[in-house]
């Protein structure tokens, strides 16, 4: 799964969830890489 660096994605609950599902791996986008996030691109267009 690809995630931004939001703090929630690194909580103990998320880590425990991932430990129970070893086939899932988290990959984090670089800091200040909003162009990789489709929601950020959408919000940029409407603002």
C-alpha positions in Angstrom: 0.0 0.0 0.0 1.2 3.5 -0.8 0.6 6.1 1.9 1.5 9.7 2.6 3.5 10.4 5.7 0.5 11.2 7.8 1.2 10.3 11.4 -1.9 8.0 11.7 -0.3 5.6 9.2 2.5 4.9 11.7 0.5 4.2 14.9 0.8 1.0 16.9 -2.7 0.0 15.8 -1.7 0.2 12.1 1.6 -1.6 12.8 -0.3 -4.4 14.6 -2.8 -4.7 11.7 0.1 -5.0 9.3 1.8 -7.7 11.5 -1.3 -9.8 11.2 -1.3 -9.4 7.4 2.3 -10.0 6.3 1.5 -9.8 2.6 0.8 -6.1 2.9 3.7 -3.7 2.9 3.6 0.0 3.4 5.4 2.3 1.1 5.5 6.0 2.0 5.5 8.9 -0.4 8.3 11.4 0.1 7.5 14.5 2.2 6.2 17.4 0.1 5.2 15.0 -2.7 1.5 16.1 -2.9 1.6 15.6 -6.7 1.7 11.8 -6.0 -1.6 12.0 -4.1 -4.7 12.0 -6.4 -6.8 13.7 -3.7 -4.3 16.5 -3.4 -4.3 17.0 -7.2 -8.1 17.1 -7.2 -8.2 19.7 -4.4 -5.5 21.8 -6.2 -7.8 21.9 -9.3 -10.9 23.1 -7.4 -9.2 25.7 -5.3 
